[in-house]
Amino acid sequence: MRPRSGNASAARGRARPWGTLALAAASLPLLWTCAAWQPGEDWTGPHPYSTFQKFLARARAGDAESQNAVAYMLYHGEGVPRDVARAREWFERAAQSGSERARRNLASLAAGPDPDIPRRPAAGRDVGRDEQLYLAFCSGCHGVNGVAAYENSPSFAFGERLEKGDAQLLRSLSEGSQEMPGWGDKLTHLELREVLAFVRTLHARYDNGVRTPLRAPPSVYYLFGPMEQRSPEARPALR
């Protein structure tokens, strides 16, 4: 899939207007559907195969950093309906389990009333090309803010896969890895490096604490879902 028009080889090595990218991508069918909550959907609870449920299982088993991640998702409504009261409970459990991040988050929350933190749409602020590329090509699986859309996709906000070196991650971006398609025939090497640099900022933003504003979803982006499909009988229908 190439979310742009014109000759691909000629397009490499020069700047491309992002309005063209958006219009071209809008005309493409979306392959697969992420098995997780999407903005605007009416959810009664998190999907059983979501990132939230993956970390919730680890949190219930006593993992302190997973407890903080669950609290973070609940506080911001990432992959689960927002619930500040439950978020505070999980932050407290994480702090008791030894999470320094959770202790910092609790201190931040104690400093003032809970704000209704606004999402920051790309249209309302300066967005670099690295972020534009990530939002267009990666956010459909890995999440706008690095909290993945489904369980088998790494959540970069929580540091998943980021222990790997740049060379290995660039190879995965270019050639694909397991369920992830390769983008080497769609993005230049420089663009792939810019995407990777942006990916590494997502964990730092998570580390900055729960008060850091999150990004709003872009208007157009690739949306993939689990390639490792369960049987129709085993997977409940999305609501």
N, CA, C and O of each residue as an XYZ file, in Angstrom:
956
protein
N       0.842     -1.191      0.000
C       0.000      0.000      0.000
C       0.880      1.244      0.000
O       1.853      1.319      0.751
N       0.536      2.241     -0.856
C       1.304      3.479     -0.918
C       0.332      4.641     -0.758
O      -0.417      4.951     -1.684
N       0.335      5.286      0.400
C      -0.629      6.354      0.624
C      -0.175      7.662     -0.008
O      -0.120      8.693      0.662
N       0.147      7.623     -1.288
C       0.529      8.832     -1.992
C       0.381      8.560     -3.480
O       0.315      7.407     -3.906
N       0.331      9.612     -4.254
C       0.179      9.460     -5.685
C       1.491      9.780     -6.376
O       2.410     10.310     -5.751
N       1.586      9.466     -7.648
C       2.776      9.793     -8.410
C       3.780      8.669     -8.424
O       3.571      7.618     -7.817
N       4.868      8.899     -9.118
C       5.918      7.897     -9.259
C       6.673      7.744     -7.961
O       7.171      8.721     -7.401
N       6.759      6.495     -7.474
C       7.354      6.266     -6.154
C       8.832      6.589     -6.146
O       9.325      7.209     -5.204
N       9.561      6.171     -7.202
C      10.997      6.426     -7.196
C      11.297      7.910     -7.301
O      12.255      8.395     -6.699
N      10.485      8.640     -8.062
C      10.692     10.079     -8.183
C      10.369     10.792     -6.897
O      10.944     11.836     -6.591
N       9.437     10.222     -6.137
C       9.022     10.872     -4.896
C      10.089     10.774     -3.828
O      10.145     11.614     -2.930
N      10.950      9.746     -3.909
C      11.990      9.579     -2.898
C      12.993     10.726     -2.997
O      13.336     11.189     -4.085
N      13.459     11.177     -1.805
C      14.513     12.168     -1.786
C      14.038     13.598     -1.867
O      14.859     14.515     -1.867
N      12.711     13.823     -1.938
C      12.230     15.188     -1.917
C      11.042     15.278     -0.979
O      10.391     14.277     -0.681
N      10.772     16.474     -0.522
C       9.666     16.672      0.423
C       8.349     16.414     -0.269
O       8.190     16.712     -1.453
N       7.396     15.855      0.478
C       6.076     15.578     -0.070
C       5.047     16.366      0.710
O       5.135     16.421      1.937
N       4.079     16.978      0.057
C       3.038     17.717      0.781
C       2.160     16.754      1.552
O       1.671     15.777      0.985
N       1.947     17.016      2.854
C       1.202     16.074      3.680
C      -0.282     16.115      3.401
O      -0.999     15.168      3.723
N      -0.764     17.219      2.795
C      -2.159     17.223      2.374
C      -2.405     16.166      1.312
O      -3.440     15.500      1.311
N      -1.434     16.014      0.398
C      -1.530     14.979     -0.630
C      -1.537     13.596     -0.007
O      -2.306     12.725     -0.414
N      -0.671     13.398      0.991
C      -0.640     12.116      1.695
C      -1.993     11.791      2.303
O      -2.490     10.672      2.180
N      -2.586     12.787      2.964
C      -3.860     12.551      3.627
C      -4.955     12.215      2.628
O      -5.754     11.306      2.856
N      -4.993     12.960      1.502
C      -6.026     12.704      0.507
C      -5.842     11.341     -0.134
O      -6.815     10.627     -0.376
N      -4.591     10.976     -0.410
C      -4.338      9.675     -1.025
C      -4.685      8.558     -0.082
O      -5.286      7.563     -0.488
N      -4.309      8.707      1.190
C      -4.585      7.662      2.161
C      -6.067      7.512      2.393
O      -6.551      6.407      2.637
N      -6.795      8.611      2.320
C      -8.238      8.545      2.553
C      -8.940      7.716      1.502
O     -10.012      7.167      1.758
N      -8.343      7.615      0.306
C      -8.981      6.875     -0.772
C      -8.709      5.386     -0.716
O      -9.265      4.628     -1.512
N      -7.855      4.946      0.220
C      -7.477      3.542      0.293
C      -8.362      2.784      1.266
O      -8.742      3.328      2.303
N      -8.697      1.540      0.953
C      -9.429      0.735      1.936
C      -8.554      0.405      3.121
O      -7.344      0.240      2.966
N      -9.126      0.306      4.279
C      -8.381     -0.042      5.483
C      -8.308     -1.557      5.608
O      -9.327     -2.241      5.518
N      -7.101     -2.080      5.817
C      -6.898     -3.514      5.944
C      -6.979     -3.917      7.399
O      -6.284     -3.342      8.237
N      -7.799     -4.879      7.711
C      -7.987     -5.378      9.060
C      -8.523     -4.267      9.969
O      -8.455     -3.086      9.628
N      -9.034     -4.645     11.077
C      -9.509     -3.669     12.052
C      -8.899     -3.982     13.396
O      -8.952     -5.123     13.853
N      -8.319     -2.984     14.035
C      -7.685     -3.213     15.325
C      -8.713     -3.677     16.341
O      -9.787     -3.089     16.470
N      -8.375     -4.731     17.056
C      -9.299     -5.287     18.044
C      -9.147     -4.545     19.359
O      -8.724     -5.113     20.367
N      -9.493     -3.289     19.332
C      -9.376     -2.464     20.528
C     -10.246     -1.244     20.372
O     -10.757     -0.967     19.286
N     -10.419     -0.503     21.470
C     -11.245      0.685     21.454
C     -10.670      1.728     20.519
O      -9.460      1.955     20.497
N     -11.535      2.362     19.747
C     -11.144      3.460     18.883
C     -11.905      4.715     19.311
O     -13.036      4.611     19.785
N     -11.308      5.898     19.154
C     -11.988      7.125     19.562
C     -13.355      7.249     18.908
O     -13.498      7.031     17.705
N     -14.351      7.597     19.696
C     -15.695      7.805     19.179
C     -16.599      6.596     19.266
O     -17.810      6.718     19.077
N     -16.037      5.425     19.550
C     -16.875      4.242     19.661
C     -17.540      4.189     21.028
O     -16.985      4.664     22.018
N     -18.721      3.614     21.071
C     -19.460      3.484     22.319
C     -19.078      2.161     22.960
O     -19.581      1.104     22.578
N     -18.176      2.228     23.948
C     -17.679      1.020     24.592
C     -18.285      0.853     25.969
O     -18.409      1.818     26.724
N     -18.662     -0.369     26.294
C     -19.117     -0.675     27.649
C     -17.964     -1.192     28.497
O     -18.090     -1.299     29.717
N     -16.854     -1.509     27.868
C     -15.684     -1.995     28.602
C     -14.574     -2.298     27.633
O     -14.817     -2.302     26.426
N     -13.348     -2.556     28.101
C     -12.227     -2.832     27.215
C     -12.387     -4.171     26.510
O     -12.972     -5.108     27.052
N     -11.864     -4.244     25.308
C     -11.919     -5.477     24.539
C     -11.052     -6.536     25.211
O      -9.988     -6.208     25.736
N     -11.482     -7.798     25.208
C     -10.723     -8.832     25.926
C      -9.333     -9.083     25.373
O      -8.511     -9.683     26.065
N      -9.031     -8.647     24.145
C      -7.705     -8.868     23.577
C      -6.946     -7.553     23.425
O      -6.072     -7.438     22.565
N      -7.268     -6.578     24.241
C      -6.669     -5.261     24.127
C      -5.376     -5.163     24.930
O      -5.072     -6.013     25.768
N      -4.627     -4.103     24.650
C      -3.430     -3.804     25.435
C      -3.789     -3.588     26.896
O      -3.052     -4.007     27.788
N      -4.913     -2.939     27.143
C      -5.317     -2.710     28.533
C      -5.463     -4.029     29.283
O      -4.979     -4.157     30.408
N      -6.120     -5.001     28.679
C      -6.315     -6.285     29.342
C      -4.990     -7.019     29.522
O      -4.802     -7.732     30.508
N      -4.076     -6.847     28.577
C      -2.753     -7.484     28.710
C      -2.036     -6.955     29.948
O      -1.515     -7.732     30.748
N      -2.011     -5.638     30.102
C      -1.321     -5.057     31.257
C      -2.117     -5.249     32.545
O      -1.538     -5.336     33.628
N      -3.441     -5.316     32.432
C      -4.257     -5.543     33.625
C      -3.957     -6.912     34.227
O      -3.881     -7.046     35.449
N      -3.788     -7.923     33.387
C      -3.448     -9.256     33.894
C      -2.117     -9.233     34.629
O      -1.981     -9.851     35.685
N      -1.129     -8.522     34.080
C       0.170     -8.423     34.741
C       0.052     -7.614     36.043
O       0.692     -7.931     37.046
N      -0.773     -6.572     36.004
C      -0.952     -5.739     37.194
C      -1.585     -6.535     38.324
O      -1.176     -6.418     39.479
N      -2.576     -7.340     37.992
C      -3.239     -8.154     39.018
C      -2.288     -9.196     39.594
O      -2.452     -9.642     40.730
N      -1.282     -9.582     38.787
C      -0.290    -10.542     39.268
C       0.768     -9.883     40.140
O       1.630    -10.564     40.695
N       0.704     -8.535     40.264
C       1.593     -7.841     41.179
C       2.735     -7.062     40.560
O       3.575     -6.524     41.281
N       2.784     -6.990     39.212
C       3.873     -6.263     38.573
C       3.656     -4.762     38.729
O       2.649     -4.226     38.268
N       4.604     -4.081     39.382
C       4.423     -2.670     39.735
C       4.334     -1.766     38.512
O       3.492     -0.869     38.469
N       5.202     -1.993     37.505
C       5.180     -1.112     36.336
C       3.921     -1.329     35.494
O       3.421     -0.391     34.873
N       3.416     -2.545     35.472
C       2.142     -2.791     34.781
C       0.996     -2.119     35.530
O       0.052     -1.633     34.906
N       1.067     -2.087     36.845
C       0.051     -1.389     37.631
C       0.056      0.103     37.309
O      -1.002      0.723     37.199
N       1.247      0.676     37.159
C       1.330      2.085     36.785
C       0.798      2.313     35.372
O       0.129      3.312     35.109
N       1.098      1.380     34.461
C       0.610      1.496     33.089
C      -0.915      1.431     33.050
O      -1.548      2.199     32.325
N      -1.504      0.532     33.815
C      -2.963      0.432     33.889
C      -3.554      1.740     34.409
O      -4.538      2.245     33.870
N      -2.944      2.279     35.457
C      -3.418      3.546     36.008
C      -3.326      4.665     34.983
O      -4.232      5.489     34.867
N      -2.229      4.688     34.243
C      -2.023      5.707     33.204
C      -3.114      5.615     32.134
O      -3.689      6.629     31.737
N      -3.393      4.400     31.673
C      -4.424      4.216     30.650
C      -5.797      4.628     31.170
O      -6.571      5.257     30.449
N      -6.099      4.279     32.402
C      -7.381      4.664     32.987
C      -7.474      6.178     33.155
O      -8.522      6.771     32.900
N      -6.395      6.790     33.577
C      -6.424      8.235     33.812
C      -6.674      9.002     32.516
O      -7.433      9.971     32.498
N      -6.034      8.565     31.438
C      -6.138      9.280     30.169
C      -7.226      8.718     29.249
O      -7.532      9.324     28.222
N      -7.808      7.580     29.599
C      -8.773      6.978     28.685
C      -8.116      6.406     27.448
O      -8.692      6.453     26.361
N      -6.915      5.867     27.598
C      -6.200      5.261     26.480
C      -6.539      3.782     26.402
O      -6.077      2.998     27.231
N      -7.344      3.388     25.412
C      -7.699      1.986     25.247
C      -8.752      1.486     26.209
O      -9.070      0.297     26.217
N      -9.299      2.377     27.023
C     -10.308      2.027     28.010
C     -11.027      3.321     28.381
O     -10.396      4.378     28.372
N     -12.323      3.283     28.709
C     -12.994      4.516     29.123
C     -12.298      5.171     30.319
O     -11.838      4.483     31.230
N     -12.225      6.480     30.310
C     -11.516      7.195     31.374
C     -12.210      6.997     32.721
O     -13.432      7.096     32.830
N     -11.396      6.713     33.748
C     -11.913      6.505     35.101
C     -10.826      6.971     36.073
O      -9.929      6.208     36.430
N     -10.921      8.227     36.493
C      -9.880      8.825     37.333
C      -9.812      8.149     38.696
O      -8.723      7.963     39.239
N     -10.971      7.775     39.258
C     -10.973      7.143     40.581
C     -10.231      5.807     40.544
O      -9.412      5.526     41.419
N     -10.515      4.988     39.538
C      -9.805      3.706     39.416
C      -8.328      3.929     39.122
O      -7.479      3.169     39.589
N      -8.015      4.970     38.349
C      -6.618      5.278     38.060
C      -5.859      5.564     39.347
O      -4.748      5.069     39.537
N      -6.448      6.357     40.229
C      -5.789      6.672     41.496
C      -5.558      5.395     42.317
O      -4.509      5.235     42.942
N      -6.533      4.502     42.311
C      -6.375      3.251     43.055
C      -5.183      2.449     42.536
O      -4.399      1.908     43.314
N      -5.061      2.381     41.216
C      -3.959      1.613     40.639
C      -2.622      2.324     40.830
O      -1.601      1.664     41.024
N      -2.607      3.651     40.779
C      -1.366      4.369     41.091
C      -0.921      4.057     42.518
O       0.265      3.855     42.777
N      -1.872      4.019     43.429
C      -1.533      3.724     44.826
C      -0.996      2.309     44.969
O      -0.030      2.083     45.698
N      -1.615      1.352     44.279
C      -1.134     -0.024     44.342
C       0.269     -0.132     43.750
O       1.131     -0.833     44.279
N       0.478      0.582     42.636
C       1.791      0.547     41.995
C       2.857      1.161     42.901
O       3.971      0.646     42.994
N       2.512      2.254     43.562
C       3.459      2.889     44.474
C       3.803      1.963     45.638
O       4.959      1.868     46.050
N       2.788      1.286     46.159
C       3.026      0.340     47.251
C       3.878     -0.841     46.793
O       4.596     -1.448     47.587
N       3.787     -1.157     45.494
C       4.578     -2.265     44.947
C       5.992     -1.840     44.585
O       6.817     -2.673     44.207
N       6.274     -0.547     44.699
C       7.641     -0.084     44.474
C       7.891      0.731     43.226
O       9.046      1.007     42.901
N       6.840      1.129     42.506
C       7.023      1.901     41.277
C       7.309      3.369     41.587
O       6.477      4.068     42.167
N       8.510      3.829     41.188
C       8.848      5.239     41.367
C       8.005      6.116     40.453
O       7.647      7.233     40.826
N       7.683      5.622     39.259
C       6.812      6.393     38.363
C       5.462      6.647     39.026
O       4.934      7.757     38.959
N       4.914      5.636     39.657
C       3.608      5.782     40.304
C       3.689      6.790     41.451
O       2.764      7.577     41.655
N       4.775      6.767     42.187
C       4.937      7.732     43.284
C       4.983      9.161     42.742
O       4.387     10.073     43.313
N       5.699      9.339     41.634
C       5.755     10.677     41.026
C       4.386     11.090     40.512
O       3.994     12.249     40.647
N       3.661     10.154     39.926
C       2.327     10.475     39.420
C       1.374     10.840     40.552
O       0.582     11.772     40.417
N       1.441     10.124     41.650
C       0.597     10.459     42.801
C       0.942     11.836     43.345
O       0.051     12.605     43.706
N       2.227     12.149     43.404
C       2.630     13.477     43.873
C       2.117     14.562     42.938
O       1.704     15.632     43.386
N       2.143     14.286     41.643
C       1.639     15.252     40.671
C       0.139     15.455     40.821
O      -0.352     16.582     40.753
N      -0.586     14.365     41.025
C      -2.033     14.474     41.201
C      -2.391     15.180     42.502
O      -3.404     15.875     42.572
N      -1.571     15.006     43.526
C      -1.833     15.644     44.817
C      -1.590     17.147     44.773
O      -2.029     17.876     45.663
N      -0.886     17.613     43.731
C      -0.543     19.028     43.648
C      -1.716     19.911     43.249
O      -1.645     21.131     43.393
N      -2.790     19.317     42.751
C      -3.926     20.117     42.331
C      -5.084     19.241     41.904
O      -4.953     18.018     41.865
N      -6.228     19.853     41.580
C      -7.396     19.073     41.162
C      -7.148     18.371     39.833
O      -6.315     18.794     39.031
N      -7.887     17.296     39.622
C      -7.749     16.553     38.378
C      -8.213     17.413     37.208
O      -9.375     17.816     37.160
N      -7.317     17.700     36.266
C      -7.740     18.489     35.109
C      -8.380     17.598     34.057
O      -8.108     16.399     33.988
N      -9.222     18.190     33.251
C      -9.723     17.489     32.076
C      -8.715     17.785     30.969
O      -8.905     18.699     30.166
N      -7.637     16.996     30.938
C      -6.508     17.297     30.057
C      -6.956     17.209     28.594
O      -7.405     16.155     28.143
N      -6.834     18.311     27.858
C      -7.278     18.263     26.456
C      -6.301     17.508     25.594
O      -5.091     17.552     25.818
N      -6.832     16.811     24.603
C      -5.975     16.199     23.596
C      -5.470     17.299     22.670
O      -6.157     18.294     22.441
N      -4.272     17.113     22.144
C      -3.660     18.132     21.302
C      -3.715     17.672     19.849
O      -2.860     16.896     19.420
N      -4.710     18.138     19.078
C      -4.774     17.735     17.669
C      -3.615     18.301     16.876
O      -3.135     19.401     17.147
N      -3.172     17.532     15.890
C      -2.036     17.961     15.075
C      -2.325     19.281     14.369
O      -1.417     20.079     14.138
N      -3.593     19.509     14.026
C      -3.942     20.719     13.279
C      -3.737     21.981     14.111
O      -3.625     23.075     13.558
N      -3.688     21.840     15.423
C      -3.613     23.013     16.274
C      -2.222     23.327     16.794
O      -2.082     24.150     17.698
N      -1.185     22.696     16.250
C       0.168     22.944     16.742
C       1.163     22.579     15.660
O       0.813     21.942     14.666
N       2.392     22.984     15.857
C       3.446     22.645     14.910
C       3.792     21.163     15.044
O       4.065     20.675     16.140
N       3.777     20.470     13.936
C       4.066     19.033     13.930
C       5.210     18.779     12.969
O       5.137     19.137     11.793
N       6.259     18.164     13.470
C       7.399     17.852     12.625
C       7.113     16.678     11.702
O       6.139     15.949     11.888
N       7.976     16.505     10.703
C       7.762     15.412      9.763
C       7.856     14.066     10.449
O       7.153     13.133     10.063
N       8.726     13.937     11.481
C       8.847     12.665     12.178
C       7.522     12.257     12.805
O       7.128     11.093     12.733
N       6.836     13.214     13.420
C       5.533     12.902     14.022
C       4.483     12.634     12.959
O       3.655     11.737     13.117
N       4.507     13.404     11.874
C       3.550     13.181     10.793
C       3.670     11.768     10.232
O       2.665     11.099      9.991
N       4.905     11.321     10.027
C       5.129      9.980      9.503
C       4.635      8.928     10.480
O       3.963      7.976     10.082
N       4.960      9.090     11.750
C       4.513      8.123     12.755
C       2.992      8.073     12.806
O       2.412      6.988     12.806
N       2.342      9.225     12.851
C       0.885      9.244     12.951
C       0.236      8.593     11.734
O      -0.759      7.880     11.866
N       0.795      8.839     10.547
C       0.188      8.298      9.331
C       0.415      6.803      9.179
O      -0.500      6.085      8.775
N       1.617      6.314      9.493
C       1.982      4.941      9.174
C       2.002      3.988     10.375
O       1.892      2.776     10.190
N       2.139      4.501     11.582
C       2.381      3.633     12.740
C       1.288      3.681     13.805
O       1.082      2.704     14.526
N       0.588      4.811     13.907
C      -0.315      4.994     15.045
C      -1.519      4.063     15.012
O      -2.127      3.807     16.051
N      -1.878      3.545     13.822
C      -3.028      2.653     13.742
C      -2.852      1.375     14.538
O      -3.834      0.771     14.969
N      -1.591      0.951     14.742
C      -1.319     -0.244     15.550
C      -0.666      0.099     16.882
O      -1.031     -0.439     17.927
N       0.310      1.010     16.825
C       1.096      1.294     18.024
C       0.512      2.416     18.871
O       1.043      2.727     19.937
N      -0.569      3.022     18.411
C      -1.241      4.044     19.188
C      -0.692      5.437     18.959
O       0.514      5.619     18.794
N      -1.574      6.414     18.950
C      -1.179      7.801     18.733
C      -0.170      8.241     19.787
O       0.759      8.993     19.489
N      -0.355      7.772     21.016
C       0.519      8.154     22.120
C       1.432      7.026     22.578
O       2.009      7.082     23.663
N       1.557      5.995     21.731
C       2.454      4.894     22.051
C       1.834      3.788     22.873
O       2.528      2.848     23.263
N       0.524      3.876     23.150
C      -0.199      2.789     23.806
C      -0.872      1.992     22.698
O      -1.797      2.479     22.048
N      -0.407      0.771     22.486
C      -0.785      0.003     21.305
C      -2.276     -0.258     21.220
O      -2.986     -0.291     22.225
N      -2.731     -0.443     19.978
C      -4.150     -0.659     19.719
C      -4.592     -2.086     20.006
O      -5.785     -2.331     20.182
N      -3.662     -3.031     20.057
C      -4.059     -4.404     20.392
C      -2.892     -5.110     21.063
O      -1.767     -4.611     21.057
N      -3.161     -6.257     21.634
C      -2.253     -6.884     22.590
C      -0.899     -7.286     22.032
O       0.094     -7.224     22.756
N      -0.821     -7.697     20.768
C       0.441     -8.190     20.220
C       1.320     -7.097     19.634
O       2.444     -7.363     19.207
N       0.820     -5.881     19.612
C       1.597     -4.769     19.087
C       2.341     -4.082     20.226
O       1.730     -3.786     21.253
N       3.634     -3.817     20.083
C       4.381     -3.204     21.186
C       3.851     -1.817     21.542
O       3.516     -1.023     20.662
N       3.782     -1.541     22.826
C       3.412     -0.213     23.330
C       4.698      0.546     23.610
O       5.356      0.314     24.624
N       5.056      1.455     22.707
C       6.314      2.170     22.849
C       6.305      3.095     24.066
O       7.357      3.348     24.653
N       5.162      3.590     24.442
C       5.097      4.453     25.627
C       5.620      3.719     26.856
O       6.249      4.323     27.724
N       5.359      2.418     26.929
C       5.773      1.624     28.084
C       7.133      0.962     27.872
O       7.555      0.121     28.665
N       7.814      1.354     26.790
C       9.176      0.892     26.560
C       9.296     -0.447     25.866
O      10.403     -0.971     25.738
N       8.191     -1.018     25.414
C       8.266     -2.335     24.771
C       9.055     -2.254     23.468
O       8.785     -1.388     22.636
N      10.014     -3.133     23.283
C      10.917     -3.273     22.133
C      12.008     -2.200     22.090
O      12.927     -2.306     21.278
N      11.936     -1.189     22.924
C      12.887     -0.088     22.818
C      14.239     -0.418     23.432
O      15.159      0.398     23.376
N      14.370     -1.606     24.017
C      15.685     -2.030     24.491
C      16.568     -2.456     23.317
O      17.781     -2.597     23.474
N      15.969     -2.661     22.147
C      16.722     -3.061     20.963
C      17.477     -1.856     20.395
O      17.071     -0.711     20.591
N      18.561     -2.123     19.700
C      19.355     -1.064     19.105
C      18.702     -0.482     17.864
O      17.778     -1.068     17.300
N      19.194      0.679     17.446
C      18.621      1.359     16.288
C      18.716      0.511     15.023
O      17.770      0.471     14.235
N      19.842     -0.166     14.818
C      20.023     -0.948     13.591
C      18.965     -2.039     13.478
O      18.404     -2.249     12.402
N      18.690     -2.733     14.577
C      17.694     -3.804     14.550
C      16.291     -3.246     14.335
O      15.499     -3.815     13.584
N      15.990     -2.136     14.992
C      14.660     -1.546     14.844
C      14.460     -0.967     13.446
O      13.365     -1.058     12.891
N      15.500     -0.376     12.876
C      15.391      0.135     11.508
C      15.153     -0.997     10.522
O      14.388     -0.840      9.571
N      15.795     -2.127     10.737
C      15.581     -3.279      9.869
C      14.130     -3.758      9.968
O      13.521     -4.113      8.958
N      13.586     -3.768     11.165
C      12.186     -4.162     11.342
C      11.250     -3.186     10.643
O      10.280     -3.595     10.006
N      11.544     -1.890     10.765
C      10.719     -0.889     10.099
C      10.766     -1.058      8.588
O       9.748     -0.936      7.907
N      11.938     -1.335      8.082
C      12.105     -1.432      6.631
C      11.545     -2.735      6.055
O      10.854     -2.729      5.036
N      11.851     -3.851      6.722
C      11.520     -5.159      6.159
C      10.258     -5.782      6.758
O       9.701     -6.728      6.201
N       9.813     -5.246      7.893
C       8.675     -5.840      8.594
C       9.157     -6.841      9.627
O      10.297     -7.301      9.568
N       8.306     -7.174     10.557
C       8.666     -8.120     11.607
C       7.413     -8.795     12.118
O       6.516     -8.137     12.645
N       7.349    -10.108     11.965
C       6.205    -10.885     12.421
C       4.922    -10.330     11.798
O       4.733    -10.440     10.587
N       4.044     -9.740     12.599
C       2.776     -9.255     12.067
C       2.885     -7.890     11.391
O       1.978     -7.492     10.661
N       3.973     -7.174     11.621
C       4.098     -5.816     11.110
C       4.573     -5.805      9.669
O       5.534     -6.501      9.344
N       3.933     -5.039      8.794
C       4.407     -4.929      7.410
C       5.668     -4.092      7.349
O       5.941     -3.305      8.256
N       6.436     -4.256      6.286
C       7.620     -3.434      6.078
C       7.258     -2.145      5.367
O       6.343     -2.110      4.544
N       7.990     -1.079      5.695
C       7.718      0.229      5.097
C       8.883      0.704      4.236
O       8.907      1.859      3.809
N       9.848     -0.177      3.978
C      11.024      0.230      3.233
C      10.760      0.608      1.791
O      11.549      1.345      1.199
N       9.666      0.122      1.204
C       9.346      0.495     -0.169
C       8.388      1.674     -0.229
O       7.932      2.058     -1.306
N       8.085      2.245      0.926
C       7.153      3.374      0.981
C       7.786      4.618      1.581
O       7.363      5.738      1.294
N       8.799      4.420      2.411
C       9.481      5.534      3.058
C      10.974      5.459      2.751
O      11.530      4.370      2.603
N      11.611      6.609      2.657
C      13.053      6.649      2.441
C      13.773      6.233      3.720
O      13.166      6.168      4.789
N      15.069      5.952      3.604
C      15.850      5.579      4.785
C      15.860      6.724      5.796
O      15.773      6.494      7.002
N      15.967      7.957      5.301
C      15.942      9.107      6.203
C      14.604      9.187      6.935
O      14.567      9.470      8.133
N      13.517      8.940      6.226
C      12.196      8.986      6.863
C      12.051      7.888      7.914
O      11.469      8.114      8.975
N      12.580      6.701      7.619
C      12.532      5.618      8.600
C      13.308      5.995      9.861
O      12.871      5.701     10.973
N      14.458      6.645      9.685
C      15.237      7.078     10.849
C      14.471      8.134     11.653
O      14.538      8.149     12.882
N      13.754      9.005     10.968
C      12.969     10.024     11.655
C      11.827      9.377     12.447
O      11.533      9.791     13.569
N      11.194      8.370     11.865
C      10.134      7.650     12.577
C      10.700      7.020     13.843
O      10.108      7.138     14.915
N      11.836      6.355     13.724
C      12.437      5.699     14.887
C      12.789      6.709     15.976
O      12.561      6.458     17.159
N      13.344      7.843     15.574
C      13.684      8.876     16.561
C      12.436      9.334     17.300
O      12.475      9.555     18.510
N      11.327      9.478     16.577
C      10.090      9.890     17.232
C       9.571      8.794     18.160
O       9.101      9.080     19.261
N       9.655      7.549     17.719
C       9.214      6.427     18.553
C       9.907      6.462     19.905
O       9.278      6.196     20.929
N      11.174      6.783     19.920
C      11.926      6.789     21.179
C      11.497      7.930     22.099
O      11.786      7.896     23.295
N      10.815      8.938     21.561
C      10.324     10.021     22.430
C       9.069      9.622     23.196
O       8.737     10.250     24.202
N       8.370      8.595     22.741
C       7.083      8.249     23.352
C       7.262      7.734     24.771
O       6.453      8.033     25.650
N       8.320      6.960     25.000
C       8.578      6.460     26.347
C       8.990      7.611     27.269
O       8.643      7.620     28.450
N       9.727      8.575     26.724
C      10.133      9.729     27.529
C       8.912     10.547     27.951
O       8.859     11.045     29.076
N       7.933     10.689     27.059
C       6.713     11.428     27.409
C       5.952     10.703     28.515
O       5.417     11.340     29.422
N       5.901      9.385     28.443
C       5.266      8.596     29.505
C       5.995      8.807     30.824
O       5.375      8.934     31.879
N       7.323      8.843     30.747
C       8.127      9.062     31.951
C       7.896     10.449     32.548
O       8.083     10.644     33.749
N       7.497     11.402     31.728
C       7.271     12.760     32.217
C       6.096     12.846     33.173
O       5.967     13.820     33.914
N       5.241     11.837     33.162
C       4.172     11.806     34.146
C       2.781     11.939     33.567
O       2.593     12.246     32.389
N       1.826     11.702     34.422
C       0.440     11.588     34.007
C      -0.167     12.924     33.584
O      -1.197     12.942     32.910
N       0.441     14.026     33.961
C      -0.104     15.333     33.609
C       0.282     15.778     32.206
O      -0.217     16.798     31.731
N       1.144     15.052     31.542
C       1.568     15.431     30.194
C       0.403     15.268     29.218
O      -0.159     14.177     29.116
N       0.026     16.334     28.495
C      -1.087     16.204     27.544
C      -0.790     15.176     26.460
O       0.352     15.029     26.023
N      -1.829     14.471     26.035
C      -1.680     13.480     24.980
C      -2.124     14.054     23.643
O      -2.746     15.114     23.575
N      -1.790     13.330     22.587
C      -2.158     13.752     21.243
C      -3.536     13.215     20.871
O      -3.944     12.143     21.319
N      -4.237     13.974     20.052
C      -5.486     13.501     19.467
C      -5.168     12.663     18.231
O      -4.132     12.874     17.600
N      -6.037     11.717     17.873
C      -5.778     10.914     16.673
C      -5.770     11.776     15.422
O      -6.515     12.753     15.345
N      -4.938     11.435     14.436
C      -4.972     12.168     13.165
C      -6.237     11.836     12.396
O      -6.916     10.854     12.697
N      -6.550     12.649     11.411
C      -7.774     12.418     10.643
C      -7.641     11.233      9.696
O      -8.638     10.598      9.353
N      -6.407     10.929      9.267
C      -6.174      9.827      8.335
C      -4.924      9.072      8.774
O      -3.884      9.680      9.030
N      -5.025      7.749      8.860
C      -3.860      6.929      9.161
C      -4.174      5.486      8.821
O      -5.338      5.086      8.773
N      -3.118      4.699      8.583
C      -3.294      3.274      8.329
C      -3.828      2.603      9.591
O      -3.414      2.922     10.705
N      -4.745      1.679      9.394
C      -5.308      0.954     10.531
C      -5.220     -0.536     10.240
O      -5.875     -1.042      9.329
N      -4.406     -1.232     11.022
C      -4.258     -2.669     10.892
C      -4.778     -3.336     12.153
O      -5.026     -2.678     13.164
N      -4.936     -4.628     12.081
C      -5.351     -5.380     13.250
C      -4.524     -6.634     13.386
O      -3.566     -6.823     12.636
N      -4.866     -7.496     14.321
C      -4.065     -8.702     14.553
C      -4.002     -9.571     13.310
O      -5.035     -9.978     12.780
N      -2.792     -9.857     12.843
C      -2.624    -10.774     11.719
C      -2.761    -12.218     12.194
O      -3.139    -13.102     11.425
N      -2.447    -12.447     13.474
C      -2.576    -13.783     14.048
C      -4.015    -13.940     14.523
O      -4.318    -13.746     15.700
N      -4.901    -14.295     13.588
C      -6.326    -14.281     13.862
C      -6.749    -15.464     14.720
O      -6.311    -16.593     14.500
N      -7.601    -15.195     15.696
C      -8.266    -16.274     16.406
C      -9.476    -16.718     15.579
O      -9.902    -16.019     14.660
N     -10.010    -17.866     15.913
C     -11.176    -18.344     15.173
C     -12.348    -17.408     15.444
O     -12.395    -16.783     16.504
N     -13.303    -17.293     14.505
C     -14.463    -16.431     14.727
C     -15.222    -16.796     15.999
O     -15.804    -15.929     16.650
N     -15.215    -18.082     16.351
C     -15.937    -18.495     17.551
C     -15.248    -18.004     18.812
O     -15.897    -17.726     19.820
N     -13.907    -17.899     18.745
C     -13.152    -17.515     19.949
C     -13.118    -16.007     20.128
O     -12.916    -15.533     21.246
N     -13.311    -15.235     19.058
C     -13.206    -13.781     19.148
C     -14.593    -13.150     19.148
O     -15.318    -13.274     18.160
N     -14.974    -12.489     20.211
C     -16.283    -11.836     20.217
C     -16.324    -10.664     19.259
O     -15.293    -10.072     18.942
N     -17.508    -10.335     18.802
C     -17.663     -9.221     17.870
C     -17.336     -7.908     18.581
O     -17.595     -7.742     19.773
N     -16.757     -6.977     17.809
C     -16.498     -5.647     18.355
C     -17.812     -4.921     18.572
O     -18.770     -5.097     17.818
N     -17.843     -4.102     19.615
C     -19.045     -3.317     19.889
C     -18.847     -1.887     19.488
O     -19.755     -1.071     19.643
